[in-house]
Amino acid sequence: MNEANPKSAVELELKRLEKRLEDLIVTVGQIKEENRALRQRQETLTAERASLLQKNEQVRGRVEAMIGRLKSMEQA
């Protein structure tokens, strides 16, 4: 009986470690998916930001051109 107890304890510990390892594998999978989604979101936001900056520059140019035309009309 004394030999069976340590063996059972080892088997129980192995089962516990196996369950923990399975849980960790699931967690790693979830983290990888979340990381992928976050990277994709970051790329989308970066592209959106670049587009907005470009539009901002276009609008700035138009406003400056209007101001220039208004000043030239004022002088005439």
N, C-alpha and C positions, 0 to 999 in steps of 0.2 A: 504494500500500500504506500510506503514511503516513496518508492520510485515513481508511482503513478501521479502523485501530487505535483512534484516539480514539472513533470511532463505536461500535465494539465495547465499549470500556471504558464509555462512557456507557450503552449498552444493558444491560451487565452490572450497572452500578450501579443503574439503574432497576429491573431485575429483583430485585436484592437489597433495594432499598427497598420494592418492591411486596410481597415476601415478609414483610418486617419489619412492614409496615402490616397485612397479613392476620393475622399473629401477634398484633399489638396489638389488633386488632378482636376476635379470639377471647378474648384476656385480659380486655378490657373487658366482654365478654358474661358471662364467668365471674364477674367481680367484681360485676357488677350482680345476677346470680342469687344469689350469696353474700350480698350486702347485703340483698336482698329476704328471703331466708330468715332472716337475723339479725334484721331488723326484726320479722318475724312471730314469731320466738321471743321477742323482747323483749316484744312485746305480750302473748303468752301468759303469760310469767313475771310481768308487771306485773299482769295480771288474777288470776293465781293468788295473788300476794302480797296483793292487796286482799282476796281471799276469805279467806285465812288470818288477816289482821289482823281482819277482821270476826268470824270464828269465835273468835279469841283474846279479843276484847272480850266476846262472848257468854259464854264460859266464865268469864272474870273476873267478870262480873256474877253468874253462878250461884254461884261460889265465895264471893263476898262475901255473897250472900244466905244461903248455908248457914252461914257464920260468924256472921252476924247472928242466925239462928235458934238456933244452938248457944249463943250468949251469952245470948239471952233464956231459953232452957231452963235454963241454968246459974243464972240469977238467980231463977227461979221456984221 
